[in-house]
Amino acid sequence: MSDSQKIKKRTCPLCSKSNNNNYLDYKSNPWKLVQCECSFVYMPEVPVFERMKNEFSWERNFNKNETVSIKKRVRRFVKGLLKRDKLKYLLNTFCKSGDILDIGCGSGAKFDNISDIFTPFGIDISEESAREANESFKKRGGEAVCAPSTEVLDKFGKNKFSGAILRAYLEHEHEPFEVLKNLKYTLKNDAYVIIKVPNYASVNRIVRGNKWCGFRFPDHVNQFTPKTLLRMVRDANYKVVKFNFFDYLPTSDNMWMVIKPK
């Protein structure tokens, strides 16, 4: 594969304009971020799918033996004690029993603590993660596949899912707007979609600069603010059900949203 075949050039995922001159200081060569005139922040050049699958998948780049400081371990422990399982809470609050599609499902471990009234289905870019998820989901009557979301969503069938999970996914997706539009085909009319993405508008991003946890080059290809996330889901013809100040606190590195098809 030549160098030119390893890279895909993108226009703005939010407004489709090619406005790549406003480069930002946040980067990890050769990967760079730009800010479009519509205010959306994204990587104009991204690795092609095969590279994302083979070179940059999570299990290839996550170091299980990474040394973690005692201070960070204590902080994680305290945070875990105080933290409510928000995904579980939102699923139980908004989604009816039935088939749930998890895009960016990873190994499927998040369903270990989710009620059996939900049957899990998943899509992931990593072959290893999708295989693990498929083994787990089959035991509950579901399945997981390894493929680009834009190519497989319609294969699940029309009006199949009672809900969808896009947790830590849209920041990775090369075509987030197209996925949101295509997802509607396979959702029931009363289905809900739960979204979690890094909050580019967080104070921590400004303070920590290039060391902010929301920057992961080259797999975090989109950076959302509350404003741009709202615009994208509304342009894709969804109704916003839950997205208040406490879902996108400026002190938080992440934000949550619940939407449904119009």
C-alpha positions in Angstrom: 0.0 0.0 0.0 1.5 3.3 -1.1 1.6 6.4 1.2 -1.2 8.0 -0.7 -3.4 4.9 -0.3 -2.8 4.8 3.5 -4.5 8.2 4.0 -8.0 9.4 3.4 -8.8 13.1 3.0 -12.0 14.4 4.5 -14.1 17.5 4.2 -15.8 18.8 7.4 -18.1 16.0 8.7 -20.6 18.6 10.0 -21.0 21.0 7.0 -19.2 19.1 4.2 -17.0 22.1 3.4 -13.3 21.7 2.6 -11.8 24.3 4.9 -8.5 22.9 6.0 -6.5 26.1 6.4 -7.2 26.8 10.1 -4.8 24.3 11.6 -4.8 24.1 15.4 -1.8 23.7 17.7 -3.0 20.3 18.8 -1.3 17.6 16.8 0.9 14.5 16.7 2.8 14.4 13.5 1.7 13.6 10.9 -1.8 13.9 12.3 -3.3 17.3 12.6 -6.6 19.0 13.6 -8.4 21.8 11.9 -11.3 24.0 12.9 -13.9 24.6 10.1 -15.6 27.9 9.7 -18.7 26.1 11.1 -16.6 25.6 14.3 -16.3 21.8 14.0 -12.9 20.4 14.9 -11.6 17.4 13.0 -8.7 15.6 11.4 -8.7 16.4 7.6 -6.5 13.4 6.9 -7.1 10.1 8.5 -5.8 6.5 8.2 -7.9 4.3 5.8 -10.1 1.6 7.3 -7.6 -1.2 6.9 -5.0 0.8 8.8 -7.4 1.6 11.6 -8.3 -2.1 11.7 -4.7 -3.5 11.6 -2.4 -0.8 13.0 -4.5 1.3 15.4 -7.0 -1.0 16.9 -7.4 -0.7 20.7 -5.8 -4.0 21.6 -2.7 -3.2 19.5 -2.0 0.1 21.2 -3.2 -0.4 24.8 -0.5 -1.4 27.1 -1.9 -3.5 29.9 1.3 -3.3 31.8 1.6 0.5 31.7 2.8 1.9 35.0 0.1 3.9 36.7 1.1 6.3 39.6 -0.3 5.7 43.0 -2.0 9.1 42.9 -3.8 8.2 39.7 -4.8 4.8 41.1 -6.3 6.5 44.1 -8.1 9.0 42.0 -9.6 6.3 39.8 -10.6 4.3 42.8 -12.4 7.2 44.4 -14.0 8.1 41.1 -15.3 4.6 40.7 -16.9 4.6 44.2 -18.7 7.9 43.5 -19.6 7.2 39.9 -23.0 5.9 38.9 -23.2 3.5 36.0 -24.7 6.2 33.7 -25.1 3.9 30.6 -27.0 1.4 32.6 -29.1 4.1 34.1 -29.9 5.7 30.8 -30.7 2.4 29.2 -33.1 1.4 31.9 -34.7 4.9 31.9 -35.3 5.3 28.2 -35.0 2.0 26.3 -37.6 -0.7 26.3 -36.7 -4.4 26.4 -35.5 -5.8 23.1 -32.6 -5.6 20.7 -29.9 -3.0 21.4 -27.2 -2.0 18.9 -23.8 -1.0 20.3 -21.7 0.7 17.7 -18.1 0.6 18.8 -19.0 -2.3 21.1 -15.4 -3.3 21.9 -15.2 -6.7 23.6 -18.9 -6.4 24.7 -17.9 -6.2 28.3 -20.2 -3.3 29.0 -23.2 -5.6 28.7 -22.0 -7.8 31.6 -23.8 -5.4 34.0 -26.8 -4.7 31.8 -30.2 -6.5 32.2 -31.0 -9.6 30.2 -34.2 -7.9 29.0 -31.8 -6.3 26.4 -30.4 -8.5 23.6 -27.0 -7.1 22.5 -25.8 -6.6 18.9 -22.6 -4.8 18.0 -20.2 -3.4 15.4 -16.5 -2.9 16.0 -13.5 -2.0 13.9 -11.3 -4.5 15.7 -11.4 -8.1 14.6 -10.3 -9.4 18.0 -12.8 -7.2 20.0 -15.7 -8.1 17.6 -14.9 -11.8 18.0 -15.0 -11.5 21.8 -18.2 -9.6 21.7 -19.8 -12.0 19.3 -19.0 -14.9 21.6 -20.5 -13.1 24.5 -23.5 -11.7 22.6 -24.4 -15.1 21.0 -25.1 -16.4 24.5 -27.8 -13.8 24.9 -29.2 -14.2 21.4 -27.3 -11.4 19.7 -24.2 -11.0 17.6 -21.3 -8.7 16.8 -19.6 -8.0 13.5 -16.3 -6.4 12.4 -16.9 -3.8 9.6 -17.3 -0.1 8.9 -20.6 0.9 10.4 -21.7 2.7 7.1 -21.4 -0.7 5.3 -23.4 -2.9 7.6 -26.1 -0.9 9.4 -28.8 -1.7 6.8 -28.0 -5.4 6.9 -29.5 -5.6 10.4 -32.9 -4.8 8.8 -35.5 -2.1 9.1 -37.1 -1.1 12.5 -35.1 -3.8 14.4 -33.6 -2.0 17.4 -35.3 -0.6 20.5 -32.2 1.4 21.2 -28.6 2.1 20.2 -25.4 2.9 22.2 -22.8 5.2 20.7 -20.5 5.4 23.7 -17.0 6.5 22.9 -17.7 6.0 19.3 -18.5 9.1 17.2 -15.1 10.6 18.0 -13.6 7.6 16.1 -16.0 7.5 13.1 -14.7 9.0 9.8 -18.3 9.6 8.7 -20.3 10.4 11.8 -23.1 12.3 10.1 -23.7 9.4 7.6 -23.8 6.9 10.5 -26.4 8.9 12.4 -28.5 9.1 9.2 -28.2 5.4 8.3 -28.8 4.3 11.9 -32.4 5.7 11.7 -33.3 3.0 9.1 -32.7 0.2 11.6 -34.3 1.9 14.7 -37.9 1.5 15.8 -39.9 4.7 15.9 -39.8 4.8 19.7 -36.1 3.9 20.0 -33.6 6.0 21.9 -29.9 6.5 21.1 -27.4 7.1 23.9 -24.3 9.1 23.0 -21.1 9.7 24.9 -18.2 11.7 23.4 -15.2 13.7 24.7 -16.1 17.3 25.5 -13.7 19.5 23.5 -15.2 22.5 25.3 -14.0 21.3 28.7 -11.8 23.5 30.8 -9.4 20.6 31.2 -8.6 20.6 27.5 -7.6 24.2 27.7 -5.5 23.7 30.8 -3.8 20.5 29.7 -3.3 21.3 26.1 -1.9 18.5 24.0 -1.9 16.2 27.0 -5.7 16.3 27.3 -7.2 12.8 27.6 -9.6 13.5 24.7 -6.7 13.7 22.2 -5.8 10.3 20.8 -4.1 10.5 17.5 -4.9 9.1 15.0 -8.1 7.3 16.2 -10.0 10.3 17.7 -10.7 12.0 14.4 -13.6 14.3 15.5 -13.8 16.6 18.5 -17.3 17.7 19.6 -18.5 20.6 21.6 -22.0 20.8 23.0 -22.9 23.2 20.1 -21.5 21.0 17.3 -22.9 17.8 18.7 -26.4 19.4 18.9 -26.1 20.6 15.4 -25.1 17.2 14.0 -27.9 15.2 15.6 -30.5 17.8 14.6 -29.2 18.0 11.1 -29.5 14.2 10.9 -33.2 14.6 11.9 -33.2 13.5 15.5 -35.0 15.0 18.5 -32.9 15.7 21.5 -34.5 14.1 24.6 -31.8 14.7 27.2 -28.9 17.1 27.1 -28.8 19.6 29.9 -26.0 21.5 31.6 -25.1 18.6 33.9 -24.6 16.4 30.8 -21.9 18.6 29.4 -20.3 20.4 32.4 -17.3 22.6 31.4 -15.3 20.8 34.1 -16.1 17.4 32.6 -13.9 15.7 29.9 -17.0 13.9 28.5 -20.6 14.7 27.6 -23.7 12.5 27.3 -26.8 12.9 25.2 -30.0 10.9 24.5 -31.8 11.3 21.2 -34.6 9.7 19.2 -35.7 9.7 15.5 -38.2 12.4 14.5 
